[in-house]
Amino acid sequence: MSIGLALRLSTRVCARQTVYAFYERSRNVRPKDPKVVTSRQIANVQQAAGKMKEGIGAVSKSPGVAAADNIDVMIQNFLAAANNGTLEAALRGVDLDEWKRAALDGVSRVGAGMERKRAQIEAFHQTLQDYQLRYTREIDGMPSGTLAASRDRMLVNFDKMSQFKFKK
């Protein structure tokens, strides 16, 4: 027998023994209870909250700015996902009942989120009101009383509102 043939045969024997040993071990392993696995996963995530906060604190560049810096790559990846079916599959991946459950679960957090952003919301409304007061005089000076005049006043308001920009 040649050395090459002996090596090939011994490799096959070793491979079979490895596969057989793995099969024997995996045959004796009981399947894990999904409830136990899920509970452990949730507990691990909850325990990792501190590390998650540290990771967030270590971020040195706004993710939005980083995304804006790579907008061409984002567009390219988005179009590739749209063209190869990945995007459609993801969009169709959540059925109506699942979406409703998640949305209803999120409703309870809306009030708390708004409370956290109270100052910013108040600033927005103050800025909007000040902006509207600046051009309201122009609209008040326009003719009124006819359908055409009302339409003109509405269009001026529409155009002015479309130009409004809120800066945080």
N, C-alpha and C positions, 0 to 999 in steps of 0.2 A: 504494500500500500504506500502511495506517495505521501509526502508530508502535507501537501496541499489538500488531498482528500481527507487525511486524518484531521486537519484543522477544521475543514468544513463539517465533518461528522460531529466533532466534539462541540462545535459552535451550535449545531442543531440540537444536540442533546442538552446542552446548558440552557438554550432558549426554551426547550420543552419543559425542563425542570422548573424554570422560573415561572413560566405560564401556569404550570400545574400547581406550584406552591401558591401563586397569587389566587388561582381559582379556589383552592382549598381554604385559604384565609377568607376570601370574600363570601364563600358559601356559608361560613359559620357566623357572619356578621348579621345581626338583626337589623332590619330597616329602622330608621329613626322616626319617632313620632313627629309629624309635622308641627303639632302644637308645641312640643318641647323645643324643637329647632327654632320656631318663630319666637317663642318666649325668650330664648337665649339671645337671639339676634336683636330683639328689641332692648333687652337688658344691656347688651354690649354697646348698642348705639347710645342709650341713655348714659351709660358710664363714660362714654367717650366724649360727652358734651364739652368737658373742659379742654380736651385736646382739639376739638373742632374750633372752639373759641380761640385757642392759641393760634391755630392755623389761619383763622380769619384775621387775627391781629397781625400776623406776619406778612399778610399780603401788602405789597409796597406800591402796587399800581392798580387803579380802579379797573375792575373787569370790563366795565363799559368802555373806558378809554382804550384798553387793550383790544377790545373787539373792534372799536372804531379804527384803530391803527391797522387792523387786518381785515378791513371790510371787503377787499377784493377776494381774499381767501374764503371768507364767510359766504359771499355770493356764489363763488365757484362751487363750494361744498353743498350749498343749498340747491343749486341747479343740478348738480350731480345726483343728489338724493332725490330730487323731483324726477329726473330722467330715468333713474334706475329702479324706481318703484319703492325705495325705502321710505320716502316722505309719505306717499299715499298709504303704505302699510301702517305707518305710525299713526297717521291721522284717523285711519279706520280702526285702529287697535283698541279704542275705548268705546264701548257701546253706551247707549243712552242711559240705562239704569246705573251703570258704573259712574258715569259722569255726574248724574244727579246726586248720587250718594256722596261723592267727593265735594261737589259744589255745596250741598247742604251742610256738610261737615265744616266747610270753610266759612259759612255764613256766621257762625258763632264767634269767629275771630275778627270779623270786619270792624265791629264797634271798638274793640281794644286797639286795633291798628289805627283807627281814626283818632282815638284818644291820644295815642303816642305822637301823632302828627298834628295835633290840634293847632299849634302855633303856625305851622306851615299852611294849613288850610285857612286859618284866619288871615294870614298874609296874602294868600291868593285872592280871597274875597275882597279884601281892602284894595288891592291893586286893580282888580277887575272893576270895582265900583268907581274908583278914581278915574280909570280909563274911560268908562262909559259916561261919566259926568263931563269929561272934556269934549266929547263929540255930541252930546245930547243937545247942547245949545244950537249946533248946526241943524239938527233935525227939527228942533222946535221952531226955527226960523223958516222952515220950508212950508210951502202951501199945503193945506189939508182940506178935507171935505169931499174929495172925489176919489173914485177908485184909483185913477192914475196917480194922484198925489200920494195916496196911501201906499201904493206899490213903490213909488219912488222913495218914500221915507223908509219903507221896509228894506229896500235894496241898499240904501246908504248904511243902515244899521247892520245889515248882513255883511257888507264889504268891510266896515270898520271892525266888526267882531272877528272876521277872518284874519285880520291883521294883528290881533291881540296876541302878545307873547308874554308868558309869565316866566320871570327869572327867579329861581329860588334864592 
